[in-house]
Every structure is written in C-alpha cells, then in structure tokens.
C-alpha cells in the first residue's frame, strides 16, 4: 500500500500527524513533508484512518495499482 500526498491541498491541520506521527512527518511550518510513501501491512489501518481524518482530503491511498481517496 502507498500513501499519496497532495501537498498543495494540505492546510496544516496535522490531524494525520496526531494519529500517526511516525508515518506523517511535518515540515517546520506544520505541513506534510513528503509527496508519499509506502506503508507496511502492520501500518495500513493507521494510514487509512489518518487519511480519513484529513479535512482537506490531501491524503490518498494507492493499492493494487489504483489510487483511492479516503476509502476503507
């Protein structure tokens, strides 16, 4: 599973970071510091929960060569 970040849509609410600071690292201004990353099987549920928590829908989940919004 991959997490895809739309950094332009990120408004710095940091809800993703609050839920999973080890996955969603923030820059010095409080915005997501990456365009995306791969997630281990153990962290998939946490990544999905964090994506759903984003009010700007800046986080998408990609699996099986498809990109999904905040789906479960």
C-alpha positions as CSV (number, residue, x, y, z in Angstrom):
1,X,0.0,0.0,0.0
2,X,1.2,3.5,-0.8
3,X,0.1,6.8,0.7
4,X,0.0,9.7,-1.9
5,X,0.0,13.2,-0.6
6,X,-1.4,16.3,-2.4
7,X,0.9,18.8,-0.7
8,X,-0.9,21.7,-2.4
9,X,-4.1,20.7,-0.7
10,X,-2.6,20.3,2.7
11,X,-3.7,23.1,5.0
12,X,-1.6,22.1,8.0
13,X,-4.3,20.8,10.3
14,X,-1.9,18.0,11.2
15,X,-4.7,15.5,12.1
16,X,-2.7,12.8,10.2
17,X,0.3,13.6,12.3
18,X,-1.7,13.5,15.5
19,X,-2.9,9.9,14.7
20,X,0.4,8.6,13.2
21,X,3.4,10.8,13.8
22,X,5.7,8.0,12.7
23,X,4.0,8.0,9.2
24,X,3.1,11.6,8.7
25,X,6.2,13.8,9.3
26,X,5.6,17.5,9.2
27,X,7.9,20.2,8.0
28,X,8.9,23.3,10.1
29,X,5.7,25.0,9.1
30,X,3.4,22.2,10.1
31,X,2.6,20.8,6.7
32,X,3.2,17.2,5.4
33,X,6.9,17.0,4.5
34,X,6.6,14.3,1.7
35,X,4.7,13.6,-1.5
36,X,4.1,10.0,-0.4
37,X,5.5,6.8,1.0
38,X,4.9,3.1,1.2
39,X,3.2,1.6,4.2
40,X,3.9,-1.8,5.9
41,X,1.0,-4.2,6.3
42,X,1.0,-3.5,10.0
43,X,0.5,0.2,9.5
44,X,-2.2,0.1,6.8
45,X,-5.2,0.6,9.1
46,X,-3.5,3.5,10.8
47,X,-2.7,5.1,7.4
48,X,-6.3,4.7,6.3
49,X,-7.6,6.2,9.5
50,X,-5.2,9.1,9.2
51,X,-6.3,9.7,5.5
52,X,-9.9,9.8,6.6
53,X,-9.1,12.3,9.3
54,X,-7.8,14.8,6.8
55,X,-10.4,17.6,6.3
56,X,-8.8,18.7,3.1
57,X,-8.7,15.2,1.6
58,X,-5.0,15.7,0.8
59,X,-4.1,12.1,1.5
60,X,-5.0,9.3,-0.9
61,X,-4.3,5.6,-0.5
62,X,-2.9,3.6,-3.5
63,X,-3.2,-0.2,-3.6
64,X,-3.4,-2.7,-6.4
65,X,-2.2,0.0,-8.9
66,X,-5.3,2.1,-8.1
67,X,-5.5,5.4,-6.2
68,X,-8.3,5.8,-3.7
69,X,-9.4,8.8,-1.7
70,X,-10.2,8.2,1.9
71,X,-11.8,4.8,1.3
72,X,-11.7,1.9,3.7
